[in-house]
Amino acid sequence: MNPRRKKRLTLAVALIFGVAAAASLLLYALNSNLNLFYTPSEIINGKHDTGIKPEVGQRIRIGGMVTEGSLSRDPESLHVEFAVHDGAGGSVMVTYDDLLPDLFREGQGIVAQGILMADGKLQATEVLAKHDENYMPPEVAEAMGKDHQKLDYGAQQKAGAK
């Protein structure tokens, strides 16, 4: 092999290795920032189609309804605990150490993002509450088996005109 071909081959191998290394680093970064959505029943029993349960320390999102009577606040700090349930009977405790959204109430749909702890609780870093009584996040509505329907303003106007 002459020196010119050897130089080209070395350059091509280095280029392929560099692209593979960059792709590997990109996939690793995306995987570590991936937030998977679970319902309380899926955290307890695993996903319906695969049976996969979230691992302790995994960053996840949980959606469901805040259980009535489960909210407990620490009077000396911002620490709160509450249970989130879904229509399938699963319930998971969520702990949060910050201000809750203004629209947060018991009996309302929420989505919490955080880390699953060893005791089965979710240590939330963010809690999102719905913005009106007709809205539920599509992921939560789908997971709870409810139809997520938009209001038909035309039908309402016709009914109001009669």
matplotlib code that plots the C-alpha trace (Angstrom):
import matplotlib.pyplot as plt

x = [0.0, 1.4, 1.7, -1.1, -3.7, -2.5, -3.1, -6.6, -7.5, -6.3, -8.4, -11.5, -11.2, -10.7, -13.7, -15.9, -14.7, -15.4, -18.9, -19.6, -18.3, -20.4, -23.5, -22.9, -22.5, -25.7, -27.7, -26.3, -27.2, -30.8, -31.3, -30.3, -32.8, -35.7, -38.8, -41.2, -44.9, -46.6, -49.9, -50.0, -51.1, -48.3, -45.8, -47.1, -47.9, -45.8, -46.8, -49.8, -48.1, -44.6, -44.8, -41.9, -41.8, -39.8, -36.6, -35.7, -33.8, -35.4, -36.7, -40.4, -43.7, -46.8, -50.3, -53.6, -56.1, -55.1, -56.8, -59.3, -58.0, -54.5, -52.9, -50.5, -48.5, -45.6, -46.5, -42.9, -41.7, -43.0, -42.9, -46.2, -47.2, -50.3, -51.5, -52.2, -54.6, -56.0, -59.2, -57.5, -57.1, -53.4, -52.2, -48.7, -47.5, -45.8, -43.6, -42.8, -40.7, -41.8, -44.8, -47.7, -49.5, -52.4, -54.9, -53.8, -56.6, -57.6, -59.8, -58.1, -55.9, -52.2, -48.9, -45.8, -42.3, -39.6, -37.5, -38.9, -37.6, -36.9, -40.0, -42.3, -42.8, -42.1, -39.9, -41.3, -39.3, -42.3, -46.1, -48.4, -52.1, -54.9, -56.0, -59.8, -62.4, -62.8, -59.1, -57.1, -53.7, -54.1, -51.6, -53.6, -57.0, -55.7, -54.2, -57.3, -59.5, -61.5, -62.4, -60.5, -63.1, -63.0, -66.1, -68.4, -69.1, -71.4, -73.7, -73.7, -74.6, -77.5, -78.8, -78.5, -80.4, -83.5]
y = [0.0, 3.3, 6.2, 8.2, 5.4, 4.7, 8.4, 8.3, 5.0, 6.5, 9.6, 7.6, 5.3, 8.4, 10.1, 7.0, 6.6, 10.3, 10.1, 6.9, 8.5, 11.7, 9.6, 7.5, 10.6, 12.1, 9.0, 8.7, 12.4, 11.9, 8.7, 10.3, 13.2, 11.0, 11.4, 8.5, 8.9, 6.5, 6.2, 5.1, 1.6, 1.3, 2.2, -0.6, -3.3, -2.3, -1.0, -2.7, -3.8, -4.6, -5.1, -2.8, -1.0, 2.1, 1.6, 3.3, 6.5, 6.8, 10.2, 9.8, 11.7, 10.5, 11.7, 11.1, 12.6, 13.9, 11.7, 13.5, 13.8, 12.8, 16.2, 16.8, 20.0, 20.6, 23.8, 24.9, 24.4, 24.1, 20.3, 18.6, 15.0, 13.8, 10.7, 10.4, 7.8, 6.6, 4.8, 1.4, 1.6, 2.3, 5.0, 6.6, 9.1, 12.2, 14.5, 18.0, 20.7, 23.9, 26.0, 24.2, 25.7, 28.1, 25.7, 22.7, 21.0, 17.6, 15.7, 17.4, 16.1, 16.7, 15.7, 15.5, 15.1, 13.7, 10.8, 7.4, 6.7, 3.3, 3.5, 3.8, 7.5, 10.1, 13.0, 15.6, 18.4, 19.9, 19.7, 20.9, 21.4, 21.7, 25.2, 24.8, 22.2, 20.9, 20.3, 17.2, 16.5, 14.2, 11.7, 11.5, 11.3, 8.5, 6.6, 6.9, 5.7, 8.9, 10.5, 13.7, 15.7, 19.4, 21.5, 21.9, 25.6, 25.4, 23.0, 25.1, 28.2, 26.4, 25.1, 28.6, 30.2, 28.0]
z = [0.0, -1.0, 1.5, -0.1, 0.2, 3.8, 4.7, 3.1, 4.9, 8.3, 7.7, 6.8, 9.9, 12.1, 10.6, 11.1, 14.7, 15.4, 14.1, 16.1, 19.3, 18.7, 18.1, 21.2, 23.4, 21.9, 22.6, 26.2, 26.9, 25.5, 27.5, 30.8, 30.2, 29.2, 31.3, 31.0, 31.8, 34.2, 36.0, 39.7, 38.6, 36.1, 38.8, 41.0, 38.4, 35.4, 31.9, 30.4, 27.2, 28.4, 32.2, 32.7, 36.1, 36.7, 38.6, 41.9, 41.2, 37.7, 36.6, 35.7, 35.3, 37.0, 36.3, 38.0, 40.5, 43.9, 46.5, 48.7, 52.3, 51.5, 51.5, 54.4, 54.9, 57.3, 59.1, 59.5, 55.9, 52.3, 52.5, 51.4, 50.8, 48.9, 47.2, 43.4, 42.2, 38.9, 37.8, 38.0, 41.8, 42.0, 44.4, 44.9, 47.5, 46.2, 48.2, 47.2, 48.8, 47.0, 46.5, 44.9, 41.9, 42.7, 41.1, 43.0, 45.0, 46.2, 43.7, 40.7, 37.9, 38.1, 36.5, 38.8, 37.6, 39.8, 41.0, 42.2, 45.7, 47.3, 49.5, 46.4, 46.8, 44.1, 45.2, 42.9, 41.4, 39.5, 40.0, 37.3, 37.9, 35.3, 34.4, 34.3, 35.2, 31.7, 31.0, 31.8, 30.3, 27.3, 28.8, 32.0, 30.2, 28.0, 30.9, 33.0, 30.1, 29.7, 26.4, 25.9, 23.9, 23.0, 23.5, 20.5, 20.7, 17.7, 19.5, 22.6, 20.7, 19.0, 22.3, 23.9, 21.0, 21.5]

ax = plt.figure().add_subplot(projection="3d")
ax.plot(x, y, z, "-o")
ax.set_aspect("equal")
plt.show()
